[in-house]
Amino acid sequence: MEFFCHHRDRPGSLPLRQELLEAHWSYMDGFELIARGPTFTGGVLTGSVHVVEVPDAAAARAFAFDEPVYQAGGYRDVLVRRWRNVLGRTMWDSPGGGGHLVLGLGSGEPADLVPVRPDDLVAYGPLLSDDGSAWLGTAALVRAADPASVLTADRYDAVEVYEWEPGGRR
């Protein structure tokens, strides 16, 4: 099963993140990742996104909460949601620079199950309940001039946009 995780930084956690960078990367080496990388707002580090394939929701939570920076108190919160890889590829299949993470959070009738402009997308899929029965939003990694335009904004309770860079060992 695929899960989307967005670890959001605690203010002032950059020195801790830098100290634990190798431990973070070593931890991530043990998982099958669809996408990963840091998020920013105005050039300031705000968190990390990881899209991971694990056996079930319990394994997804263990992945998110056993991560070294989380264990050391570097994140203020973590969003963990089941996710479906609509594009069927990884970020490594779409080489290039960064772009944006676009999160549309909602409930009720699903929106944007079929992506517009797939060539602008690195990763894309619905956010789902643990059992996959309820639609809770959409997550996309986007390389486009207007990243929020990949979602139908009025179908969501909130749309968040962050700068994103592909992550991993350099």
Protein Blocks (a to p, Z undefined) as FASTA:
>chain_A
ZZdddddddehilmmmmmmmmmmmmmmmmpccfbgcdddeehiafbdcdddddfblklmm
mmmmmpmklmnopafbdcddddddfkopafklmgcddddddddddehjdehkbcghkllp
fbdcddddfkopaccbdcdddddfblmlmpcfklpfbdcddddddedjZZ
